[in-house]
Amino acid sequence: MATTLNPYIQFQDNAREAMEFYSSVLGGELTISTFGEYGDPGEANADGVMHAQLVAPGGLTLMASDTPPGMPASQGSSISISLSGDDSDELHGFWDKLSEGGQVQMPLEKQIWGDEFGVLSDRFGIAWMVNIAGEQPAAE
């Protein structure tokens, strides 16, 4: 098995809602396990997400959980999830769905390097960068 790098997002109490949203944006198969399923049935957080995994077409894997009871929650702003490729229709679709209820920091538009690029925070406060490869100049 090849080594992979997978973004893992920690939410306060809305990991299920967020991952269902990301599943509607990216497609793929979503699995969710709760704290209650793994030995915490009596606690107030029994329905909380212990681990969620979305495996989307093209190999993208996104993971998340709710903050376990007793642990401090910290929403980070020093990381972004980057989507890139050359399928303009697919990436524009992701952009449109992710930006619903979110905030666009940099519109998705052609940049000086020839690609379309944009930055947004989705409705859960997660930062996303989208880069759509443009036409590359022919080698001389």
C-alpha positions in Angstrom: 0.0 0.0 0.0 1.3 3.4 -0.9 1.7 6.1 1.7 -1.0 8.8 1.5 -1.5 12.2 3.1 -5.1 12.8 4.2 -6.6 16.0 5.7 -8.2 15.3 9.1 -10.5 18.1 10.3 -11.6 18.3 13.9 -15.0 19.9 14.6 -16.7 21.0 17.8 -20.0 19.3 17.4 -20.9 19.3 13.8 -18.6 16.8 12.1 -21.6 14.7 10.8 -23.2 17.8 9.2 -19.9 18.9 7.7 -18.9 15.5 6.3 -22.4 15.0 4.8 -22.0 18.4 3.1 -18.5 17.5 1.8 -20.0 14.2 0.5 -22.7 16.1 -1.4 -19.9 18.4 -2.9 -17.3 15.8 -3.7 -19.3 12.6 -4.1 -17.9 9.3 -3.0 -18.5 7.0 0.0 -18.9 8.4 3.5 -18.6 6.2 6.6 -19.3 7.6 10.1 -18.6 6.0 13.5 -19.9 7.5 16.7 -18.4 7.5 20.2 -21.4 5.5 21.3 -20.6 2.7 18.8 -17.2 2.4 20.4 -18.0 2.1 24.1 -19.4 5.5 25.1 -23.1 4.9 25.0 -24.1 6.6 28.2 -22.4 9.9 27.6 -24.0 13.0 26.2 -21.6 12.7 23.3 -22.6 9.2 22.3 -23.9 10.4 19.0 -20.8 12.5 18.4 -18.5 11.5 15.5 -15.5 9.6 16.7 -14.3 9.1 13.1 -15.7 9.9 9.6 -14.0 9.2 6.3 -15.0 10.3 2.9 -13.4 8.5 0.0 -14.2 10.5 -3.2 -13.6 9.6 -6.8 -10.1 10.3 -8.0 -8.5 9.2 -4.7 -9.3 12.1 -2.5 -9.8 11.1 1.1 -11.1 13.5 3.8 -11.4 12.5 7.5 -12.9 14.2 10.4 -14.2 13.9 14.0 -15.9 15.8 16.7 -13.7 17.0 19.6 -13.9 14.2 22.2 -15.3 15.1 25.6 -12.7 16.7 27.9 -10.4 17.9 25.1 -10.2 21.5 24.1 -11.5 22.5 20.7 -9.3 24.7 18.5 -10.4 25.8 15.1 -7.2 26.4 13.2 -6.7 29.0 10.5 -3.2 28.0 9.5 -4.2 25.2 7.1 -6.2 25.0 3.9 -7.4 22.1 1.9 -6.3 22.4 -1.8 -8.3 20.9 -4.7 -6.4 21.1 -8.0 -6.6 19.5 -11.4 -7.5 20.1 -15.0 -11.2 19.2 -15.0 -12.7 22.6 -15.1 -16.3 21.6 -14.9 -15.7 19.4 -11.9 -13.6 21.9 -10.0 -16.0 24.8 -10.8 -18.8 22.5 -9.4 -16.8 21.9 -6.2 -16.1 25.7 -5.9 -19.8 26.6 -6.3 -21.0 24.1 -3.7 -18.3 24.9 -1.2 -18.9 28.6 -1.4 -22.6 28.3 -0.6 -23.0 29.8 2.8 -19.3 30.5 3.0 -17.0 33.4 2.3 -14.9 34.0 -0.8 -11.5 35.5 0.0 -10.2 35.4 -3.5 -12.6 34.8 -6.5 -11.9 31.8 -8.7 -10.5 33.5 -11.8 -7.6 33.4 -14.2 -4.2 34.3 -12.5 -1.0 35.6 -13.9 0.5 32.1 -14.0 -2.3 31.0 -16.4 -4.4 28.9 -14.0 -7.7 29.7 -12.5 -7.3 30.0 -8.7 -9.5 31.0 -5.8 -9.7 30.8 -2.0 -12.7 30.5 0.2 -13.9 29.5 3.7 -16.8 27.2 3.7 -19.8 27.5 6.0 -17.9 25.5 8.6 -14.9 27.9 8.6 -12.7 25.5 6.7 -10.3 27.1 4.2 -10.2 25.8 0.6 -8.0 26.6 -2.3 -9.1 25.6 -5.8 -6.6 25.6 -8.7 -7.7 24.7 -12.3 -4.8 24.1 -14.6 -4.7 26.4 -17.6 -3.2 25.9 -21.0 0.5 25.4 -20.7 2.8 27.1 -23.2 4.3 24.8 -25.8 7.9 23.9 -25.3 10.3 25.3 -27.8 
